[in-house]
Amino acid sequence: MSNQFVLLEKDSRGVAQLIINRPEVHNAFDDDVIEQLISRLEACDQDPDVRVLVLRSNGKNFSAGADLAWMKRMAQNSYQENLQDAGRLAVLMERLNSLSKPTIALVQGAAYGGAVGLAACCDIVIASEASQFCLSEVKIGLIPAVISPYVVRAIGERQSRRYFVTAEAFSATQARDFGLVHEVVADVEMLDDACNRMIDQLRRNSPQGMHAAKELIFAVSGKVIDQDVIDDTARRIAEIRVSSEGQEGLGSFLQKRKPNWIQE
């Protein structure tokens, strides 16, 4: 692709930075951006050297959501074409939500429409105090359909029933209260420091263990605690205890040494 709307940068710590790079249009996304995000997420997922993924954007705003020119073009397309287009956005959200590595979203300025979905699909969200979130779709006669499973899980049905239909903007502090954001920092300049503290915390943990922990959440979330769930969780802990990293972790703890995945 000639236009690099999404940048991927990796450092020696195993941290991949996935950067939306359209500041001139407030990092609005279209089909090109969606495809570039999907391909780079898949590359990170398959790269054994990547330990943590950070999703961020260049410029004043995290993302204004869907690009207006893209929406205008899609409004002229057929139902089948719109269905295929929406399917690619659904793939993006699923890939981000289920990524095998821990994910951190850094949010500054506006996070509107589909950008709220991107945040909801990340494991950890850090936002600047001045940032604002908005599920704005109903203002133009649409609905936040593809992102809804992730947003409802993040902020709950009760808040969704208000903000899906009012399209009100809500603050970073409110987003934290709702469960969408984990940490709010005073200004944009503090995002990197907060992110690096979180990265340092994650890098002390077993990569295999963090992957298995994410899968565990998906396996038990919303489930009735029946015998199948009980048996499944017992199987999961037994499997990871006898795995290579499980053995290394237990061994290093008992021997009072650092496990081999910690590289200073």
C-alpha positions in Angstrom: 0.0 0.0 0.0 1.4 3.4 -1.0 -0.2 5.4 1.8 1.1 4.3 5.2 -1.9 5.4 7.3 -0.9 2.9 10.0 2.7 2.6 11.2 4.2 -0.3 13.0 7.3 0.3 15.1 9.1 -2.3 17.4 11.7 -1.8 20.0 14.3 -3.9 21.7 11.9 -4.5 24.7 9.5 -6.4 22.4 7.0 -3.5 22.4 5.2 -2.9 19.2 3.6 0.5 18.6 0.7 0.4 16.2 0.1 4.1 15.2 -2.8 5.5 13.3 -1.2 8.2 11.2 -3.8 10.5 9.6 -3.6 13.5 11.9 -4.8 15.8 9.1 -8.3 14.2 9.3 -8.2 13.5 13.1 -7.1 9.9 12.4 -10.5 9.0 11.0 -10.4 5.5 9.5 -11.6 4.1 6.2 -11.3 0.8 4.4 -7.6 1.4 3.8 -6.9 2.1 7.4 -8.9 -0.9 8.5 -7.0 -3.3 6.2 -3.7 -1.9 7.3 -4.6 -2.3 11.0 -5.7 -5.9 10.3 -2.5 -6.8 8.5 -0.3 -5.3 11.2 -2.2 -6.8 14.0 -1.9 -10.2 12.4 1.9 -9.7 11.9 2.2 -8.7 15.6 0.2 -11.7 16.7 2.5 -14.1 14.8 5.8 -12.4 15.8 7.3 -14.2 18.8 9.5 -11.2 19.6 6.5 -9.0 20.3 5.6 -9.0 24.0 3.2 -6.0 24.2 1.2 -4.0 21.7 0.5 -0.3 22.1 -2.3 1.2 20.0 -2.0 5.0 19.6 -2.4 7.8 17.1 -0.4 10.8 15.9 -1.8 14.3 16.3 -4.3 15.9 18.7 -7.0 13.2 18.5 -7.0 9.5 19.0 -9.6 9.1 16.2 -12.7 10.8 15.0 -14.2 7.5 13.9 -15.3 6.8 10.4 -13.9 8.9 7.6 -16.7 11.2 6.0 -15.6 10.5 2.4 -15.7 6.7 3.1 -19.1 7.0 4.7 -20.4 9.0 1.7 -19.0 6.3 -0.7 -20.5 3.5 1.3 -23.9 5.2 1.4 -24.0 4.9 -2.4 -23.1 1.2 -2.4 -25.4 -1.8 -2.4 -26.5 -3.7 0.7 -24.1 -6.6 -0.2 -21.2 -4.2 -0.6 -22.1 -2.6 2.8 -22.3 -6.0 4.4 -18.8 -6.9 3.1 -17.4 -3.6 4.2 -18.9 -3.9 7.7 -17.5 -7.5 7.8 -13.9 -6.1 7.5 -14.5 -3.7 10.4 -15.8 -6.7 12.4 -12.6 -8.6 11.6 -10.5 -5.7 12.8 -12.4 -5.6 16.1 -12.1 -9.3 16.6 -8.4 -9.4 15.8 -7.7 -6.6 18.3 -9.9 -8.1 21.0 -8.5 -11.5 20.8 -4.8 -10.7 20.2 -2.6 -13.1 22.0 -0.4 -10.3 23.4 -1.4 -7.7 26.0 -2.7 -4.6 24.4 -2.6 -1.0 25.7 -4.5 1.9 24.1 -3.3 5.5 24.6 -6.1 8.0 24.1 -5.8 11.7 23.6 -8.3 14.2 22.4 -11.4 12.8 20.7 -12.3 9.1 20.5 -15.5 9.0 18.6 -17.6 6.3 17.0 -15.6 3.3 16.0 -12.6 4.6 18.0 -14.6 3.8 21.2 -14.7 0.2 19.8 -10.9 0.2 19.4 -10.4 1.2 23.0 -13.0 -1.3 24.2 -11.1 -4.1 22.4 -7.8 -3.3 24.2 -6.9 -4.9 27.5 -5.7 -1.7 29.1 -6.8 1.9 28.3 -4.9 5.0 29.5 -6.4 8.4 28.6 -5.5 12.0 29.1 -7.9 14.0 31.3 -9.0 16.2 28.4 -9.9 13.3 26.1 -13.6 12.8 25.2 -15.5 9.7 24.1 -18.7 9.7 22.0 -20.9 7.0 20.5 -22.0 9.5 17.9 -23.6 7.2 15.2 -27.3 8.0 15.8 -26.6 11.7 15.1 -26.3 10.7 11.4 -29.0 8.0 11.4 -26.6 5.1 12.0 -25.9 2.7 15.0 -22.7 1.5 16.6 -23.5 -2.1 15.5 -20.1 -3.8 14.8 -18.4 -2.3 17.9 -21.4 -2.9 20.2 -20.5 -6.3 21.6 -17.2 -4.9 22.8 -18.5 -1.6 24.0 -21.4 -3.1 25.9 -19.0 -5.5 27.7 -16.8 -2.6 28.6 -19.3 0.0 29.9 -22.3 -2.3 30.6 -25.8 -2.4 29.3 -27.1 0.4 31.5 -24.6 3.1 30.3 -25.0 1.8 26.7 -28.7 2.3 26.9 -28.0 6.0 27.5 -25.0 6.8 25.4 -26.0 4.7 22.3 -29.2 6.7 22.0 -28.2 10.2 23.2 -24.8 10.4 21.4 -23.6 12.6 24.3 -19.9 13.0 24.7 -18.5 11.7 28.0 -15.2 12.6 29.7 -12.2 10.4 30.4 -13.2 10.4 34.1 -16.6 9.2 33.2 -15.1 6.6 30.9 -13.0 5.4 33.8 -16.1 5.2 36.0 -17.9 3.2 33.3 -15.1 0.7 33.0 -13.8 1.7 29.5 -10.7 3.5 30.8 -8.4 2.1 33.4 -6.2 5.1 34.1 -6.5 8.9 33.5 -3.4 11.1 33.4 -3.4 14.9 33.8 -2.2 15.7 30.3 -1.1 14.2 27.1 2.6 14.5 27.9 2.1 12.0 30.8 0.7 9.2 28.6 4.1 7.8 27.6 5.3 7.6 31.3 2.1 5.8 32.3 2.4 3.5 29.3 6.0 2.6 30.1 5.1 1.9 33.7 2.5 -0.5 32.5 4.9 -2.1 30.0 7.5 -2.7 32.7 4.8 -4.4 34.8 3.7 -6.6 31.8 7.3 -7.5 30.9 7.8 -9.1 34.3 5.1 -11.6 33.6 5.1 -14.9 31.6 4.2 -14.3 28.0 2.5 -17.7 27.9 0.8 -17.0 31.2 -0.7 -13.6 30.0 -1.9 -15.3 26.8 -3.6 -18.0 28.8 -5.0 -15.5 31.2 -6.7 -13.6 28.3 -8.2 -16.9 27.0 -9.4 -17.7 30.5 -11.3 -14.5 30.7 -13.1 -15.1 27.4 -13.8 -18.7 28.5 -15.5 -17.8 31.8 -17.0 -14.4 31.2 -20.8 -14.4 31.4 -20.9 -18.2 31.8 -23.0 -20.0 34.4 -20.6 -21.6 36.9 -21.6 -25.2 36.1 -19.6 -28.4 36.0 -18.4 -27.7 32.5 -16.8 -24.4 33.5 -15.4 -25.9 36.7 -13.8 -28.8 34.7 -12.5 -26.4 32.1 -10.8 -24.1 34.6 -9.2 -27.2 36.3 -7.9 -28.4 32.9 -6.4 -25.0 32.2 -4.5 -24.7 35.4 -3.2 -28.3 35.1 -2.0 -27.7 31.6 -0.1 -24.5 32.4 1.5 -26.0 35.5 3.2 -28.7 33.4 4.0 -26.3 30.5 7.6 -25.0 30.0 6.9 -21.5 31.3 4.8 -22.8 34.1 7.6 -25.0 35.2 10.1 -22.2 34.8 7.9 -19.8 36.8 7.4 -22.2 39.7 11.0 -23.2 39.7 12.3 -19.6 39.7 9.9 -18.7 42.5 11.0 -21.6 44.7 14.7 -21.0 43.9 14.3 -17.3 44.5 15.6 -16.2 41.1 14.2 -14.3 38.2 12.4 -16.4 35.5 14.1 -16.6 32.2 11.5 -14.3 30.4 12.7 -11.3 32.4 15.5 -9.6 30.5 16.8 -6.4 32.1 
